[in-house]
């Protein structure tokens, strides 16, 4: 039975192909030259190419829909080999900047948001992905190929350092083994060489899995989807809080290995008249006491069928200013792709409706 070659780290490939230097050559073809056919791996012997064709799939994802935002962001809907779909987003963080003479001063900066599951088990009340329920985990190859396809579609050079955020569809730590292997594949110096310090995992707070991730010591950045400052509200917004309450999450975070130059990010989705008041801001300051943290305030994006509303700019700004006044580093995330089904899961749901 065929396997997915993008499932394999270079070390694992070295165990499969002999002599072992062939693994490095294969990695070069996969991640630098980004070939889509084994026959294009010109410096490999014919018998090895034949063996690869017999035993492995190469690219299996298909772009079925693409939406381009006025801000340069691009949302992708990928179809998997079994017909299910997942989303990924290319975020243009900074466009190309030019000198007066027309030469390039700064190349564009990108962040890519990738999915880790088809659907999600967590069931957050505000999340569009939750509407479709959980179907299955993505394998490592399906996580990795989202990035590769976006590189290819946008002609991004292999030596360009992008940032990866595991914040798309699904709970990454609920798919810990495959997600962790993807981190290793991306960071391999003979592959895309995307440092773990450029990779951030966002979790709804599976404290036991945060502890397992800590022991792996991958060097990745951690972001906690907090969204509430007490268990009562968080349980309404995020039912998973029954199993992993705020106290257990904070304990796990305090033991997570953080790079000296980095902080644990706490994502706080600001929802009108739900958690946008200064009383919540005060509780948040107390909650983060003693943790090397950064708070990222996120405007809730209105979407069809949601009971929640986008907060006012004034309330979000006041929330931020209070945190800053208490010494808590806090930013307001600039909304991207508001004109292209920005809420994760919207493009997938629309595609499912259109194909019924």
Secondary structure, 3 states (H helix, E strand, C coil): CCEEHHHCCHHHHHHHCCCCHHHHHHHHHHHHCCCCCHHHCCCCCHHHHHHHHHHEECCCCEEEEEEECCCCCEEEEEECCCCCEEEEEEEEEECCEECCCCCEEECCEEEEECCCEEECCCCCCCCCHHHHCEEEECCHHHHHHHHHHHHHHCCCCCCCCCEEEECCCCCHHHHHHHHHHHHHHHHCCCCCCCCHHHEEEEECCCHHHHHHHHHHCCCCEEEEECCCCCHHHHHHHCHHHHCCCHHHHHHHHHCCCCCCCCCEEEEEEEECCCCCCHHHHHHHHHHCCCCCEEEEEEECCCCCCCCCCECCHHHHHHHHHHHHHCCCEEEECCCCCCCCCCCCCHHHHHHHHHCC
